[in-house]
């Protein structure tokens, strides 16, 4: 995947959000450097692991993961022949303790997570090393009883230090020395026991000057009798340091003996950290495991952009062969661009082994490449205009696209003369389709809507707009065309219907203009309702006189059909109309649905005998009773209304 694609689809932001849940720097780096793959078995394995990690977190959210970065450094330090300091050994000990706790934590999770539980068994038993480190260390230092020799040295050292202090305190109480002192207490200077002597009496107290006060009024002297004891303590201190150093070398050697086991434990802990970070992010976005396909199907059920939160309107979309291109129309800010981003981003997330924020039953094709063109991409350095910058990107996409490519194009052909932009957009879409790409493109060009209506492999989609509230609903309607809603909005806000009709005529021609005017909501333009009604009535009569020929029927009354994208089953009642829409009865309710959203399940000829009365299926019992009565004779005052 190209960097431009990752940037445009917010892919790196998703990795950053996921990495925030990792506890170790190495796991954060691994997540941030993740890339989509096309290896189906590998992706399925990754998704299974994340799903099992979610199952474990639902049991217990406290997973004993320990920092790995320092431990890796310490092992490398030991390999160079350098001993580890006590605080470093303490960190290694803590890591080994966490390995044991992690193994214990996973021991009863096999039923919920059989695959990832098995990884814990690769952590070998380091109990002996743990016990030796624990016995030799105390509060981040080498314990007195790490070896018998160290215990003996430290015992003698404390004894000599106590004797030195007591000797100094005895002199402090001496009547001969007391008049020369600045203070009646022993002062520790650089580890030496000294007496605070007034500077004028420094010659009265034989000993070594250890320090002088800032004012110079006090001289800190270690008496000669104390110095002799201090020398013995210093020798013991050297012996202590030598013994401690020997212990550190020994403990470091024990760690090196278990280097292989420790490295395996580090790798296992790292893998768990990555897995649980992915699982926590998946739980945050309400993620599920999509199915993976290699038949170019893109099916998303109630999908959301993971950065928009749970309040975002869910998107449902299904694009499956022979359809390979979806042309999305609708008003600005209606959700067209977000739709493109959701399809591209969720596909990349799935191919990275991340859960996707969509309902069960969603499926993604494993694309080798995803190309995106949206935004102006203007480059000041290369002095490119918005249009030429995007065109340069489109040319690159045309060169690189093959039959395993997903291409997402936002407002294709914008930024130049509308007629030329439309023509370019159409030939670009045709060329990409001919190369076998799976396409999603947004547009305001009506010509592209017409192309999608007529060209095999293309499907129209529209972002729904509520003309009563003048707000988009952000719902994608497959098989339907939409527009920018400029005219209905203008009418709703009170513009004169004659002006609206004239604008419609200039855009679409007289006949289609009046059909569009008729299709606007009854409450649109209420401030001019009278004028609108006159215009509507006038052209409605003309439209009736010039009723267009119905298109060739694709389905017959009584056909059992499947409706995408939800998969509901219905029965064809009437149709098609001039735009290819059928009335389909679904669960007792008749709905107007475009023929491109319908797939024949069982034909009426297989379900019903010839001449079957479909009123039994589509009409109420009361309706059929009245109809039967009127078929036999005239009944005054009795009327029936088409249901």
Secondary structure, 3 states (H helix, E strand, C coil): CCHHHHHHCCHHHHHHHHHCCCCCHHHHHHHHCCCCCCCHHHHHHHHHHHHHHHHHHHHCCCCCCCCCHHHHHHHHHHHCCCCCCHHHHHHHHHHHHHHHHHHHHHCCCCCCCHHHHHHHHHCCCCHHHHHHHHHHEECCEECHHHCHHHHHHHHHHHHHHHHHHHHHHHHHCCHHHHCCEEEEEEEEECCEEEEEEEHHHHHHCCEEEEEECCCCCEEEEEEHHHHHHHHHHHHHHHHHHHHHHHHHHHHHHHHHHCHHHHHHHHHHHHHHHHHHHHHHHHHHCCCECCEEECCCCEEEEEECCCCCCCCCCCEEEEECCCCCEEEEECCCCCCHHHHHHHHHHHHHHHCCCCCECCCCCCEEECCCEEEEECCCCCCCCCCCCHHHHHHHHHHHHHHHCCCCEEEEECCCCCCCCHHHHHHHHHHHHHHHHHCCCEEEEECCCHHHHHHHHHCCCEEEEEEEEECCCCEEEEEEEECCCCCCCHHHHHHHCCCCHHHHHHHHHHHHCHHHHHHHHHHCCCCCCHHHHHHHHHHHHHHHHHHHHCCCCCCCCCCCCCCEEEECCCCEEEEEEEECCCCCEEEEEECCEEEEEEHHHEEEEECHHHHCCCCCCCHHHHCCHHHHHHHHHHHHCCCCCCCCCCC
